[in-house]
């Protein structure tokens, strides 16, 4: 839904059709002539050795990713100190802060897996976090965009700020209109 909404927003002349299946199945459907264009995630194409099929990478301004894209999370029992110590060495503090900001935004919006919500947090050269959040109606007759910066030691506050800004501008109606 997120990709469809953004494609309709930026390329209203296109007819967007759903396509299910793994990356290879989707590429086969494209090769069979069922579609003129396929929009897929770069890491998925790289993972199956099909990166040579990439003809264009859409900028984040055109195709904002879902919250948490590219982040691997490990969940462990709180009492498993050995595993938590080991996993602590894998943690990237910068990525962790970015994920916390994105998740706080999604939480504020009460979004779910079918919500046409997008969000990406980056760390600016100054060290400040920058979070962009978006919400779209599926027909793209209405969309909201919010971007704010925050301090690295309080990513949840930044996520709450962006989520609150989107809610103040009407995101609740967008999120509630999409079935879970």
N, C-alpha and C positions, 0 to 999 in steps of 0.2 A: 504494500500500500504506500509506503514511504517513497519508493522509487517511482511508482506510477504517478503519484501526486506531483513529484518534482519534474518528471518528464512532461506532464501536461502543463505545468506552469511555464517551463522554459521552451517547450517545443509544442505549442498547441496544435500545430498542423499535423502532428503524428497521430496515428491510431495505435494506441497501446493495448496489447493483448497479454493476458497472463500466460506463463509458461512454467510448468513444473518439471521436476526431475533434476538429476545431478548435472554437473557442468558438461560432461561428455554427451549426455542425452540432449541437452539444450543446444549444443553446437551441432549435433546431428540434425535436429529440427531446422536449424538455420540453413545448413548445407542442403537439406531437402527442398528448400524454397518455401517453407511455411511462414517464414519471417524475412524481412529485409534487413533488420538490425537486431542485435542481441546486446542487452546491457547486463553485464555480469561484473562481479567483484574481481579485481585484479588478483588478490591472493588465491582465489579459487582457481583461476586459470593457471597461475604459476604452480600451484600444488599438483595439478595434473599434467604439467609440462606443456601447456597450450598457450604460453605467453606470446608466442609468435602470432597468435590470432588477434591480439590487441591492436586496434587501429587508431584509437583515441582514448585518452584518459580524461574523463570529465572533471573539471575543477570542483572543489568543495562548494564554491558559490553556486554551482549548478546542481550538484548531487551531494548534499550533506549526508554523511553516514549515519547509521543508527547509533544510539547511545551504546557505548562500550565496544564499538567495532575494533577488532584487532587486539583486544585485551584478553589475556588468559587469566582466569581466576582459579585459585586453589582454595577449597574449603576443607577444613579439618576439625576434628573434635577439639574443643577448648582444652581438654585435659591431656591431649597428646603432645606434650612439650617437646619430645624428640622430633616429631614431624614438623611442628611449628618452628623449631630452631632451624631445621634444614630448609624449610620453605622460606624462612626469613631471608636467606641468602639469595633467593631468586627474585625477591621483590625489588622493583625499580621505583624509588620514591616519587620521581616525577610522573611516571605513568599512573601510580597509585593516586596521586593528587588529582590528576586529570579525570580518572575514573570516578573518584568521589564526587567531583563537581558535576559530571554528567549524570550520575545516578541520583544525586540530590535534585537536579532539575526534573528528571523523570518521575521521581517520587512526589515532588510538588505538583506535577501535572496529573498524578495518578494514572500514568500511561500504562498500556499493556502491549503485548506483542503485536497486536493488530493496529495499534495507534499510528496514524501518519505523523509521527514525531521524529525529528532528526536532531542530533546534537553532537557537537565536537568541541573538545577543550584542547587548547594548545598552550604551550609556555612561550611567552614572548621573550625576546632577547634581554629584556629588562628583568626577567625572572617572574614577572606577574603572569597570572593565568588569564586567559581569554576564553570565554565560553559563548558559543553561538548556539542558540536553540531555535527550532522551527516547528510549526504545526500547520497542517494543511487540511482543507476539506478535500475529499477525493476528486471532486470535479474541478478543483482549483479555482473556484469562483471566489475563494477567500483563503488567505494565508497570513500567517503571522511570523515575524522574525524578530529575535531579540539577541543582542550581543552586549556583554558587559565584561569588565576586567575586575579581577580581585587579587588579593594577596595569597601567596602560595600556602601560608599556614592556616587558611580557613577555606578550603575548596567547597565545603558543604554550604557555606554562606553564599558563595558565588552561584552555586547551582540553585539554591533557594531563591536568590534574587532574579535570575533569569526565568525560572519557573513562575514566580509571582508576577513578573512583568508580562509573561505570556497569558497567564490567567486573568490579569487585570484587563487585558485587551481582548479577552473572549475565548481563550483556548479551551475552557471547560466545555463549551458547546461543541467544539470540534472533537474532543476526546470522547465525550459521551455519545456522540452520534454514531460511532463505530462499534459494532458488536464485538464482544470479547471472543 
